[in-house]
Structures are given as C-alpha cells and as structure tokens.
Amino acid sequence: MKYGSIKAVCLVVLACIAVLSATADELTVDLTSIILESFNGETTHEWFDGRHPRSFEFSWAMTASKFATTATDQDGNEVTYPRSTYVEAWPIALFGYNRDGRTIKSFGINGQFDRQGYNWIDVYPVETDGETRFEIPMPGRVRYIDLWVWGANLNYYIEAYIRDNQGIVHIINLGNIAYAGWKNLRANIPNHIRQSKRILPAHASLKFVKFRIWTQPIERVSNFYIYFKQFKILTDTFETLYDGDDLADPDLIPELWAGGNS
C-alpha cells in the first residue's frame, strides 16, 4: 500500500474516533422509565432524572376550537364544553382490580361540538394559579412517550406537542382512539429532533407542551367521553462524567456564582 493511501486511511480513522467521542453520550444507553403524570389528581410531581431529584407543581386545563358547545342544563345553569374531572377508574392491565383499596383516579374529558369537522380539544399543564401555562421538562434523551387512553370507539386521534431546545414545537402522533376501553398509546421520538448539542451542557432536553384530541369530519361529536391515565417516558439519562463536569451543571451554576465578586 502506498504511503499516501496509508495516510488517508489514518485520517479517516481519526475522524471516526473524533465523531464517536463527540457523540459518546448518544451512543451510551441508560434507559429509565419516568412517570411525568399519573393523572391521579395531585399537583405535586416528583421524579429523578439520573443526577438530580426534580419537583414541579402543575395541574391540567383545557381549551377547544370555536365550535365547542355552550348549553344550558335542566337547572338553567350554563355548561361550557369541554369539561373535566377526576374519576375513580383505571386500566386493569396496569393496576389490576385494586383489591387493596388504593385511591386510583383517571382524568376524564367530556366534550361536545355544535358541528362535525376537524374539531380539537387541547389538554395542557398549567401552574397552580390555574391559568399560566407550564411546559413539563422531559429529562434525558427521550426515546418513547406513552399514555393510557380510554376510548369509546369514536374515530378521533391524539397528538403530543413537544418543544426542543431551540424553541421549535414538534407534533408526535400518538394514534387513533377508535377502540373500546383502555389502551396504551406509544410513539417514538424521531431522530431528527435534536436532544443534545456540542457545547456544554451536552443535554438539550425536550419539554412537553400539550395533548391535542382531533375529531374526524364524518364522526359524531355530541357528548363524548375520553379518559387519560399515566403519561410516561422512556429516556436515556446517561451523561459522561469528566473533570469539571459540575461547572456545566445548570442546577449548580447559580449556587457557584451566588455572592461572587465581580
């Protein structure tokens, strides 16, 4: 082999090593299952992202497209759709028959529209004031998201909206809910959605924005019910340790700089 060919091969090998080093965190896998929301009615949500415990306060709110029904009930009270509540119900495949009497609830959605079409209902997290929107941090590099949904055999489908580190919102189709009863809907996060970056810290975590329920034009839209239970992610929380990694820790930086002299 000529010297020039050997030199070219060496350069290719060195380039490959450099690329693998730069993306080591993406190649190393430490998958963790994290429940972001149990839909049990609590406002305090806690989980561990691999290095730090996390705690957030939020609840859920809804809004709908313009043909959502406003009606008057038999007592003369105005009823605005969609409505929500927590009910004592759950997927048996997930919790069994609950013979020990635990309090298990699900998030119930009661919707109605004045006309058929591509109507939608947004289900989104809000801060404890009930109005300010909150985006749920999704730790690590998320591989899958899944949600248990009770369907009434209506030809609707559900999307999840997530925001990347650049502020771009991506839509993930969780699937159709034209089935009877509980089902676990799962979708993978496409590779084109970046969850890491070259500069430190390397993680570029996603945030969950909302769920959107769509009705189909030929499906009925009068007085329907949908239930949510356990919103979960499967995520890779591995991050390479190095000398001085604490200086790139977003949680530690404010503490290090607090009270410092300029």
C-alpha positions as CSV (number, residue, x, y, z in Angstrom):
1,M,0.0,0.0,0.0
2,K,1.4,3.4,-0.9
3,Y,2.2,5.9,1.8
4,G,-0.5,8.3,0.6
5,S,-3.1,5.6,0.9
6,I,-2.0,4.7,4.4
7,K,-2.1,8.4,5.4
8,A,-5.7,8.7,4.0
9,V,-6.9,5.7,5.9
10,C,-5.3,7.0,9.2
11,L,-7.1,10.3,8.7
12,V,-10.4,8.6,8.2
13,V,-9.9,6.5,11.4
14,L,-9.0,9.6,13.4
15,A,-12.1,11.4,12.1
16,C,-14.3,8.5,13.1
17,I,-12.8,8.5,16.6
18,A,-13.5,12.2,16.9
19,V,-17.1,11.8,15.8
20,L,-17.6,8.9,18.2
21,S,-16.1,10.9,21.1
22,A,-18.3,13.9,20.3
23,T,-21.4,11.7,20.4
24,A,-20.5,9.3,23.1
25,D,-23.5,10.3,25.3
26,E,-25.8,9.5,22.4
27,L,-24.2,6.0,22.0
28,T,-24.2,5.0,25.6
29,V,-27.6,3.9,26.8
30,D,-29.0,4.0,30.4
31,L,-32.8,3.8,29.8
32,T,-35.1,4.9,32.6
33,S,-38.8,4.9,32.8
34,I,-40.2,8.1,34.3
35,I,-43.9,8.8,35.0
36,L,-44.4,12.5,34.3
37,E,-48.1,12.5,35.3
38,S,-50.2,9.8,36.9
39,F,-53.4,11.7,36.4
40,N,-54.4,10.9,40.0
41,G,-55.4,14.4,40.8
42,E,-52.2,15.5,42.6
43,T,-50.5,18.9,41.8
44,T,-47.0,17.9,43.1
45,H,-44.9,15.8,40.6
46,E,-41.6,14.4,41.5
47,W,-39.0,12.2,39.7
48,F,-35.3,11.6,39.5
49,D,-33.5,12.4,36.2
50,G,-30.3,10.4,36.8
51,R,-28.4,13.0,38.8
52,H,-30.9,15.2,40.5
53,P,-34.4,14.9,42.1
54,R,-37.0,17.1,40.5
55,S,-40.2,18.5,41.8
56,F,-42.8,20.5,39.9
57,E,-46.2,22.0,40.7
58,F,-48.8,21.9,38.0
59,S,-52.4,20.8,37.1
60,W,-54.3,20.4,33.9
61,A,-56.6,22.7,31.9
62,M,-58.4,22.5,28.5
63,T,-59.5,24.6,25.6
64,A,-61.2,23.8,22.4
65,S,-61.8,25.0,18.8
66,K,-64.5,27.5,18.1
67,F,-67.5,25.1,17.6
68,A,-67.3,23.8,21.2
69,T,-70.8,23.7,22.6
70,T,-72.2,26.0,25.3
71,A,-75.5,24.7,26.6
72,T,-78.0,25.2,29.5
73,D,-78.7,22.3,31.8
74,Q,-82.1,21.3,33.3
75,D,-81.4,23.6,36.2
76,G,-80.8,26.6,34.0
77,N,-77.0,26.6,34.5
78,E,-74.7,27.3,31.6
79,V,-72.5,24.4,30.7
80,T,-69.4,25.1,28.6
81,Y,-67.6,22.2,26.9
82,P,-65.1,20.6,27.2
83,R,-65.5,19.7,30.9
84,S,-63.0,17.7,33.0
85,T,-63.0,15.8,36.3
86,Y,-61.1,13.0,38.0
87,V,-63.0,9.7,38.3
88,E,-62.2,6.6,40.2
89,A,-61.4,4.4,37.2
90,W,-58.2,2.8,35.8
91,P,-56.9,0.3,33.3
92,I,-56.9,-3.1,34.8
93,A,-54.0,-4.1,32.7
94,L,-52.0,-1.5,34.6
95,F,-53.3,-1.7,38.2
96,G,-55.2,-4.9,38.4
97,Y,-58.5,-4.9,40.2
98,N,-57.1,-2.8,43.1
99,R,-58.2,-5.2,45.8
100,D,-56.1,-3.4,48.4
101,G,-58.4,-0.3,48.0
102,R,-55.8,2.3,46.8
103,T,-57.2,5.6,45.6
104,I,-56.6,5.4,41.9
105,K,-58.2,8.0,39.6
106,S,-58.1,9.0,35.9
107,F,-58.5,12.3,34.1
108,G,-62.0,12.5,32.5
109,I,-62.8,14.7,29.5
110,N,-66.4,15.4,28.4
111,G,-66.6,17.1,25.0
112,Q,-69.2,18.3,22.7
113,F,-69.3,20.3,19.5
114,D,-72.0,22.0,17.5
115,R,-70.9,20.6,14.2
116,Q,-68.8,17.8,12.7
117,G,-65.4,18.5,11.3
118,Y,-61.8,18.8,12.3
119,N,-62.6,20.0,15.8
120,W,-59.9,19.8,18.5
121,I,-59.5,19.8,22.3
122,D,-56.2,20.8,23.9
123,V,-55.2,19.3,27.3
124,Y,-52.3,21.2,28.7
125,P,-50.4,21.7,32.0
126,V,-50.8,24.9,34.0
127,E,-49.2,26.4,37.1
128,T,-51.0,26.3,40.4
129,D,-52.8,29.6,39.6
130,G,-54.8,27.5,37.0
131,E,-54.1,29.9,34.2
132,T,-50.3,30.3,33.4
133,R,-49.2,27.6,31.0
134,F,-46.5,25.3,32.2
135,E,-44.3,23.1,30.0
136,I,-43.2,19.8,31.6
137,P,-39.4,19.2,31.4
138,M,-38.6,15.8,29.9
139,P,-35.2,14.7,31.3
140,G,-32.5,12.9,29.4
141,R,-32.8,11.9,25.7
142,V,-36.4,10.7,25.3
143,R,-36.9,7.5,23.2
144,Y,-40.6,6.9,23.7
145,I,-43.6,8.6,25.2
146,D,-46.8,6.7,26.1
147,L,-50.2,7.4,27.5
148,W,-53.1,5.2,28.6
149,V,-56.3,6.4,26.9
150,W,-59.9,5.1,27.3
151,G,-61.7,5.3,24.0
152,A,-65.4,4.9,23.2
153,N,-64.8,3.6,19.6
154,L,-65.0,7.1,18.2
155,N,-62.8,7.9,15.2
156,Y,-60.7,10.5,16.9
157,Y,-56.9,10.7,17.2
158,I,-54.4,12.2,19.7
159,E,-51.2,14.2,19.2
160,A,-48.5,15.2,21.7
161,Y,-46.7,18.5,21.2
162,I,-43.1,18.8,22.5
163,R,-40.7,21.7,22.3
164,D,-37.0,21.3,21.6
165,N,-34.0,23.2,23.0
166,Q,-34.3,25.7,20.0
167,G,-37.9,26.5,20.9
168,I,-39.3,24.6,17.9
169,V,-42.5,22.7,18.6
170,H,-42.8,19.2,17.2
171,I,-46.0,17.2,16.8
172,I,-46.0,13.4,17.7
173,N,-48.9,11.4,16.6
174,L,-50.0,9.0,19.4
175,G,-52.6,7.3,17.3
176,N,-56.3,6.7,16.7
177,I,-58.6,6.0,19.6
178,A,-61.3,4.2,17.6
179,Y,-61.3,1.3,20.0
180,A,-63.3,0.3,23.1
181,G,-61.9,0.7,26.6
182,W,-58.3,1.2,27.8
183,K,-55.3,1.1,25.5
184,N,-51.7,2.1,25.9
185,L,-50.7,4.5,23.1
186,R,-47.0,4.7,22.4
187,A,-44.8,6.7,20.0
188,N,-41.1,7.1,19.5
189,I,-39.3,10.4,19.3
190,P,-37.8,10.8,15.8
191,N,-34.1,11.1,15.5
192,H,-34.3,14.4,13.6
193,I,-35.5,16.0,16.9
194,R,-32.2,17.0,18.4
195,Q,-31.7,16.2,22.1
196,S,-28.0,17.0,22.5
197,K,-25.6,19.7,21.5
198,R,-21.9,20.2,21.0
199,I,-21.3,22.8,23.7
200,L,-21.7,22.0,27.4
201,P,-24.0,21.0,29.0
202,A,-24.5,18.4,26.3
203,H,-28.1,17.6,27.1
204,A,-30.7,19.6,25.2
205,S,-33.8,18.4,26.9
206,L,-37.3,18.5,25.5
207,K,-40.4,20.0,27.1
208,F,-43.9,18.7,26.9
209,V,-46.4,21.3,25.8
210,K,-49.8,19.7,25.4
211,F,-52.0,16.9,24.1
212,R,-54.5,17.6,21.3
213,I,-57.5,15.5,20.6
214,W,-58.8,15.7,17.0
215,T,-62.3,14.7,15.8
216,Q,-62.8,13.4,12.2
217,P,-65.3,15.1,9.9
218,I,-67.6,12.0,9.5
219,E,-67.6,11.1,13.2
220,R,-70.3,12.3,15.7
221,V,-69.2,14.9,18.2
222,S,-72.1,15.0,20.6
223,N,-71.5,14.4,24.3
224,F,-68.4,12.1,24.2
225,Y,-66.1,10.9,26.9
226,I,-62.3,10.2,26.9
227,Y,-60.1,9.3,29.9
228,F,-56.3,9.7,30.4
229,K,-54.1,7.7,32.8
230,Q,-50.3,7.6,33.3
231,F,-48.3,9.7,31.0
232,K,-44.8,8.2,30.9
233,I,-41.5,8.5,29.0
234,L,-38.6,6.0,28.4
235,T,-35.5,8.1,28.4
236,D,-31.7,7.8,28.4
237,T,-30.4,9.8,31.4
238,F,-26.7,8.8,30.9
239,E,-24.2,11.7,30.8
240,T,-20.4,11.3,30.5
241,L,-18.6,12.4,33.7
242,Y,-15.4,14.5,33.2
243,D,-13.1,16.6,35.2
244,G,-15.1,19.8,35.9
245,D,-18.5,18.5,34.9
246,D,-20.0,20.3,37.8
247,L,-19.2,23.7,36.1
248,A,-21.6,22.7,33.3
249,D,-24.4,21.7,35.7
250,P,-27.3,24.1,35.3
251,D,-28.5,23.4,38.8
252,L,-25.1,24.1,40.4
253,I,-24.1,27.2,38.4
254,P,-26.4,29.7,40.3
255,E,-25.0,28.4,43.6
256,L,-21.4,28.7,42.4
257,W,-21.9,32.3,41.3
258,A,-24.1,33.4,44.2
259,G,-22.4,36.2,46.1
260,G,-19.3,36.2,43.9
261,N,-17.2,39.2,43.5
262,S,-17.1,40.9,40.1
